[in-house]
Amino acid sequence: MRLSLTLIVALVLSAVGVQAQQLPSNPDPNKCYVRCVTPDVYTTETVRIQTRPAYKSLSVVPATYKTVTERVLVKEGYKRYEFVPATFRTESISYQSQAPGETMTVTAATFTDATERVLIKPETSKWESTAYEGCESDDPNDCQVLCYRTYDAEYRTIPVQRLAADAGSSRSGTAARTSTYTKEVVATPAQVREIDIDPVYETITKSVIDQPATVNTTTVPAQYTEITKEVLTSKGGLTSYEEIDCELTSYNVLPINYASGSAALTSAARQVVDDRLLSLLRERPNIRIQINAHTSSVGSAGGNQALSERRAKGVADYLVSRGINRSRLVTRGYGESQLKNRCADGVNCSEAEHAVNRRTEFRVLNMDM
């Protein structure tokens, strides 16, 4: 925003440690000043970093073989035995085929038929109740007739057999019997003849090691990469006031156009940044700037927020690539949270109306902000 001289003086006088003589003694009307602190000065150094150490690579040299022949025993010598069977002659032999003995005669037992009467259910007595016809009471217990009855025992007649005469036996003698059989007896005994069998040999071919396997060792050199880093060469911190165009203390729109959903700067956009921001930062090495990015409500709020943050950071990254210290840059992404017109979610707007909300802005900051 545009600050009046009186407001600037009041802010300066109220600040701790700031003296009024730092401001111009006779400032021109409608002039604006920013309080600047001289920045730290950095130099860029290139550092070589080892990304992978040196190591050994091992490779195997296979063994080599040669072919040789060898006479080997495939079947051992042995003794074979030949069997000569025995010869036989026949003889007749008498024997007792049945010894003398006796026979036995068995007489079976005899039975007579009879019956037997068996009690299967004894005599019983018990109380029995029946309903009384014509009872006028509603209680069933008042309408019962109790009788004590006796039931006769029950019997069953079963047919049975009784022993008339038990079984018996008698013995009688039998004479012995003889018979004959033939058998073969050895006429000449069997014999075994011993025969020697020679061993069997064959010639085989086989591969044997000529040179054993070995391992070759190769040293793979380490790998490095180079990175650049900023090294503090002198410490800043001195406070001064610099006259600045009052318009630069309010938000100024940068005419940057992006492809849909992209944060990449086109060549035309980079030229705008060079003309509006890079030249200012180089001319005024003590000032800081804030870069804001906004989107329209088209798309999701979360996606628009992330996109605006990438776009603001993309401008800052480009300035850093042109030699501006990142500590002099502040970035903010606001997504669709600060629309400049009515085109919020759910409102039907033209593309031109949405384009008003797609903007990138900057302003000059006091160093203590």
C-alpha positions, 0 to 999 in steps of 0.5 A: 500500500502507499505510505505517507511521509508522516506515517513512515516517520511515525513507524520509524520513531516507534521502532526499537533501535532505529534513529530518526537521522537515518531518514532524509532530513528534508524529504520530498512530499509523496516519497516512500521509503523502506527500511532495509538491512544490508543482506548477508553476502554469499559466494557460490562454491562447487563441491565434489561429492563422492556418490559411490566409492571405489570397489572391486569387481571380480570375474571368474575365468572358468577351468579348462579340461583335457580328454584322456583315455583309461582302461578300467575293470568293468567286471571282476574275475570270479569262480563259477561252480557247475553242479553235477546232480546225484543219481538215485535207485528205488527201494520198496518199504513195508509199513503199518498203515493203520494201527490196531484200535477200537470203535465207539458207538454213541446212543443219543439222549431222549426227551418227553414233551410237557408244559409249564405255567408261568406268572407274567403279571401279578395281581394289582390294585389302584385308584382310578378317576373318571369324569362325573357327568352333570357336575355343575362346578367349574373346577374339574377337580369337583367333577371326578369319581374315584374308584379303587379297582383290583386286577387279577394276575396273568399267567402263560403256559409254555411247552417244555421238554424233559429228559427221558434218557441221557446219551450213552456210548459203547466200544469195540476193537479193530485189527491193524493194517499194513502197506508198502511204499517206494523211495529213492535212495542216492546211488551216486552223490552230487558234486560241484565242479569249480570253473575260473572266469576271467575279468572284463576290461573296457577303455573309457574317455574322460575329461580332466582339469587342465587349468583350474578356474581363477578369479580376475580382480578389477578395481572400479573407480569411485563416482563423483558429482559436483554440487554448488552451495552458497558460502557466507563471505560477509555478514550483513545487518546494517540498517538503512532506508531506501527511497522506493516507488510508493506503488512498489509497496502495494501488490503489483500484478505481473502479466504472466500467462501459464498453460492450464494446470502448469507452473512452468514459465514461458519465455515471455513470462521469464522476460516479464520477470527479468524486466520487472523483478530481476532489474529491481532486485539488482538495482536495490541489493538491500530490498526483499520482495514478496511474490504471491500467486492466485488461481480462479475457482475452476477445479478443486480448491486443494489442487488450486492451492497447490498450483498457486504455491508451485507458480509462486515458487517457480518465479522465485526459483527462476530469480535464484537461477539468475543470481538472486539470494533466496533469503530476499524472496518470500513466496505465498500461494493463495489458490482461489481464496482471494478472488477479485470478483464474484466467480466463486464455486458454483457461479457461472462466469465467462473465461474472461471473468475467471482470467481476472483471478488468475494473477501473479503479484509482487510487492517490496517488503520492509526487512523486518516483515 
